[in-house]
Structure formats: structure tokens, C-alpha cells
Amino acid sequence: MTRLTCSVSNCINNENNLCCRPDIKVDGSHAHDKNQTCCHSFNHRSDCVTASMAANTPCEQTQVRCDACECAYNENTVCTADCICVEGDGACDCQQTCCGSFRCGSK
């Protein structure tokens, strides 16, 4: 499990810069830098989505499934970083988010 912080304040899963999901998925199978990754689990907070549709208890530890095979922290599609940060405040869709902790290369 990874300690995850999230600056995507308009994601329905974000509560006080923590994710309320027990797990997320990071996409970026061909990524060579953080801007080529995204949080596939992003869901835009909107007027038509009620708070009851989302979990509202932030998780300190989150299981991170990761398709960014070039990331140094990716081990068999599981993130092994102690801590990551999902970035993209103001995002309207998952492509406007990224894993700010992505590091290209092997361990």
C-alpha cells in the first residue's frame, strides 16, 4: 500500500487532499514522464453527482495499480513507492491528471 496525496480538488474521490478510494489505477503504458500518466480513477465532482455517490472517508494508504511500465516504482503493475501525489487541480477529465511521483527508469 502507498500513502497517496491528491491535489485534484474537483475529483469526487478527493477529501482534504486524500483519496477516498481504497485503490486507484494510474494509466500511462507508454509514459516517459509524469505528464504522460493519468489517474484513471478520476471522477469529476459536478452538481449532478451527489456526495452519496462517492465514498467520503479518506484513506491514508491506497492500493495503486499502475500501467506505467517504465516507472521505477512499478513492479508487476503495482506501485511500490512509499508515497505518491496525484496532480491536476482543475481537471475536467482523467487525461488532465498525472502521477506527480512518476520516475522513468528501473530500480
C-alpha positions in Angstrom: 0.0 0.0 0.0 1.1 3.5 -0.8 0.5 6.8 1.0 -1.3 8.8 -1.6 -1.9 12.6 -1.6 -4.1 14.2 -4.2 -4.2 17.8 -5.3 -7.1 17.2 -7.7 -9.7 19.0 -5.6 -12.5 18.7 -8.1 -12.4 14.9 -8.1 -15.3 13.3 -6.3 -12.9 11.0 -4.5 -10.8 13.8 -3.0 -11.4 14.8 0.6 -8.8 17.1 2.2 -6.1 16.1 -0.4 -6.6 12.4 0.4 -8.3 9.8 -1.8 -11.5 8.2 -0.5 -11.0 5.2 -2.7 -9.2 2.1 -1.3 -7.5 1.7 -4.7 -6.7 3.7 -7.8 -5.4 2.9 -11.3 -2.7 5.0 -13.0 -2.6 4.8 -16.8 0.4 5.5 -18.9 1.7 2.4 -20.6 4.0 4.4 -22.9 4.8 7.1 -20.4 8.4 8.5 -20.2 7.4 11.5 -18.0 4.7 12.3 -15.5 2.6 14.2 -18.0 2.1 11.0 -19.9 0.4 9.4 -16.9 -3.1 9.9 -15.6 -5.3 8.8 -12.7 -7.8 6.5 -14.4 -9.9 6.5 -11.2 -10.6 10.3 -11.5 -14.3 11.2 -11.4 -15.2 14.9 -11.9 -17.1 16.4 -9.0 -20.2 18.1 -10.5 -23.6 19.5 -9.5 -25.3 16.4 -10.8 -23.2 14.0 -8.7 -24.3 13.8 -5.1 -21.9 13.2 -2.2 -23.7 10.0 -1.5 -22.4 8.6 -4.8 -18.8 8.7 -3.6 -17.0 7.2 -0.6 -16.3 10.1 1.7 -13.8 8.7 4.1 -10.2 9.5 3.1 -7.7 6.6 3.1 -4.2 7.2 4.4 -3.0 4.1 2.4 -4.1 3.3 -1.1 -3.5 0.3 -3.3 -2.1 1.8 -6.6 -2.4 -0.3 -9.7 -0.1 1.1 -12.4 0.2 0.7 -16.1 3.2 3.0 -16.4 5.6 0.1 -17.0 8.6 2.5 -17.4 8.2 3.9 -13.9 10.9 2.9 -11.5 8.2 2.3 -8.8 6.2 -0.1 -11.0 6.6 -3.8 -10.0 4.3 -6.1 -12.0 1.6 -3.3 -12.3 1.7 -2.4 -8.6 3.2 0.8 -7.3 5.9 0.2 -4.8 6.6 3.9 -3.9 6.1 4.7 -0.2 4.3 7.9 -1.2 2.8 9.4 -4.4 1.0 12.5 -5.3 -1.7 12.7 -7.9 -1.7 16.2 -9.6 -4.1 18.1 -11.8 -6.1 20.6 -9.9 -8.9 21.9 -12.1 -9.0 18.8 -14.2 -12.2 18.1 -16.2 -11.2 14.5 -17.2 -8.6 11.9 -16.2 -6.3 13.0 -19.0 -5.7 16.3 -17.2 -4.3 14.5 -14.1 -0.9 12.9 -13.6 1.1 10.9 -11.2 3.5 13.5 -9.9 5.8 10.8 -8.4 6.4 9.1 -11.8 10.2 8.4 -12.3 11.3 6.9 -15.6 13.8 4.1 -15.3 14.4 0.9 -13.4 15.1 0.5 -9.8 
